[in-house]
Amino acid sequence: MERLGREPDPAKAPLEQHHFPPEVQIAFFIHTLLPDRWDGASGTYLGKDWSALGTLLTVHQIDKPSLITIFLKQIDVNSQRQINSKLEKQRKAEERRTSGSQPQNLPKLPRRR
């Protein structure tokens, strides 16, 4: 509060899970149970592996599986975007660090004839 120089605005605070309807909370829960998929060559996050979704919906006796799936897909898309954006920033920072350590603009040496 003192660092901001003003009172924090609760309307601008990030939402927490309890702010969402139960169906969205269930979708977040199922999302954490699904395994991640990664592209090993590029290190890109491909999102969740949805092959276990039917089993998870059955085991947890989800009442509205189609509605949960809609919310789950939206969560997965946003998560994928956020993770890949963070990874791209890290890659660019690493490139800047490594390119700064190598000499740039080396003087041209005369050619031997």
C-alpha positions in Angstrom: 0.0 0.0 0.0 2.7 2.5 0.9 4.8 1.6 -2.2 1.8 2.2 -4.4 1.1 5.6 -2.9 -2.6 4.8 -3.0 -5.1 2.3 -1.7 -5.3 -0.9 -3.8 -8.5 -1.2 -5.9 -10.2 -4.6 -5.2 -11.9 -4.4 -8.6 -8.5 -4.5 -10.2 -7.2 -7.4 -8.1 -6.6 -10.7 -9.9 -9.4 -13.2 -9.7 -9.0 -16.3 -7.5 -10.6 -19.7 -8.1 -13.4 -19.1 -5.5 -14.6 -16.2 -7.6 -15.6 -18.5 -10.4 -18.7 -20.7 -10.8 -18.4 -24.4 -9.7 -18.1 -25.6 -13.3 -15.1 -23.4 -13.9 -13.5 -24.5 -10.7 -14.0 -28.2 -11.8 -12.4 -27.4 -15.1 -9.3 -25.9 -13.4 -9.1 -29.1 -11.2 -9.3 -31.4 -14.3 -6.8 -29.2 -16.1 -4.2 -29.8 -13.3 -4.8 -33.6 -13.6 -4.2 -33.8 -17.4 -0.5 -34.4 -18.4 1.4 -31.8 -20.3 2.7 -32.2 -23.9 6.0 -30.7 -25.0 7.8 -30.6 -28.4 11.1 -32.1 -27.5 13.0 -30.5 -30.4 11.9 -26.9 -29.9 10.9 -27.0 -26.3 7.5 -25.6 -27.2 4.6 -26.3 -24.9 1.8 -28.0 -26.8 -0.9 -27.9 -24.2 -2.5 -30.7 -22.3 -2.8 -34.3 -23.4 -6.6 -34.8 -23.6 -6.5 -38.6 -24.0 -7.4 -39.1 -20.3 -10.3 -36.6 -20.2 -13.1 -39.1 -20.6 -11.7 -41.3 -17.8 -11.2 -38.3 -15.5 -14.8 -37.0 -16.1 -16.2 -40.5 -15.4 -14.0 -41.1 -12.3 -14.9 -37.8 -10.7 -18.6 -38.2 -11.7 -18.8 -34.8 -13.5 -22.4 -33.9 -14.2 -22.0 -31.5 -17.1 -19.0 -32.9 -19.1 -19.6 -30.9 -22.2 -19.8 -27.6 -20.3 -16.7 -28.5 -18.3 -14.9 -29.4 -21.6 -15.7 -25.9 -23.0 -14.2 -24.2 -20.0 -11.3 -26.7 -19.9 -10.4 -25.9 -23.5 -10.4 -22.1 -22.8 -8.1 -22.7 -19.8 -5.8 -24.8 -21.9 -5.5 -22.3 -24.7 -4.8 -19.5 -22.3 -2.3 -21.6 -20.3 -0.5 -22.6 -23.6 -0.3 -19.0 -24.7 1.1 -17.9 -21.3 3.7 -20.6 -21.0 5.0 -20.2 -24.6 5.2 -16.4 -24.2 7.2 -16.9 -21.0 9.5 -19.4 -22.7 10.0 -17.1 -25.7 11.0 -14.2 -23.4 13.5 -16.5 -21.6 14.9 -17.6 -25.0 15.4 -14.1 -26.2 17.0 -13.1 -22.9 19.4 -16.0 -23.2 20.2 -15.0 -26.8 21.0 -11.5 -25.7 23.3 -12.8 -22.9 25.2 -15.2 -25.1 25.5 -12.8 -28.1 26.9 -10.1 -25.8 29.7 -12.2 -24.7 31.1 -12.8 -28.2 33.1 -10.1 -29.9 31.2 -8.1 -32.5 32.7 -6.0 -35.3 36.0 -7.8 -35.5 38.6 -5.8 -37.6 39.1 -7.1 -41.1 42.5 -8.7 -41.6 44.4 -8.0 -44.8 44.3 -10.9 -47.3 47.4 -12.8 -48.2 48.1 -12.9 -51.9 
